Amino acid sequence: MTTFALLHGAGDGGWAWHLVGRALVSRGHRAVAPDLPTDRADATWHHCVDVVEAALDRTDRLDDLVVVGHSAGGFVVPLVAERLAGRRDVRLQVFVAGMVPRPGESAAEWFGAVGWTGGVPDLDDDVPPGLAAEAAARERPTSDRLGAAPWPAAALPAVPSRYVITTRDRFLPPAVQRRVAADRLGITAPDEVTTGHCPHLSRPEELADLLAGDSP
């Protein structure tokens, strides 16, 4: 059994992962998807990690942990993996259309650093209309301070990584994702899901299969 920590991106909450979480549980795993404090004006990246750690500490078994982040959640993934690696079996960190950070780089600076030239910021066309409307109704603000805060770690942790490219992404183009995976993680053959920026809503079963594919 694997415990998956599912971390949402900017504007979302833990609800965004509810379909993938349900699918992972149906496959015999555990899933934790907390609301990160990204809507708080005083939030720091360390506060985000505190929330994830607290949510995981409430589970009664953590012998195999995979940390997964979507989009801006990629800034939190390696911080969680680094903090917990000393006392938990952190097997893998996974970036889903993810923003992989470098030391001292802010989320706002990330886009220019990776060659992003703009994209459609709303939900992709693959998300069913009713689900897209509910997601929009649940949207949360993102702290300007958090977006400007330098990423605080000295390096990515020594935890194996996977990258999942969303091949129809209009917000974070696949070419940018491939460059990020190769340049920042050394991954030249990433996983792929044929969908837009929100596979956790548009292709939850397929994403769950991919995430659980190498789990005991």
Buried (B, 14 or more C-beta within 10 A) or exposed (E): EBBBBBBBBBBBBBBBBBBBBBBBEEBEBBBBBBBBBBBBEEBBBEBBBBBBBEBBEEEEEBEBBBBBBBBBBBBBBBBBBBBBBEEBEBBBBBBBBBBBBBEEBBBEBBBEBBEBEEEEEBBBEBBEEEBBEEBEEEBBEBBEEBBEBBBBBEEBBEBEBBBBBBBBBBBBBBEBBBBBBBBBBEBEEBBBBEBBBBBBBBBBEBBBBBBBEEBE
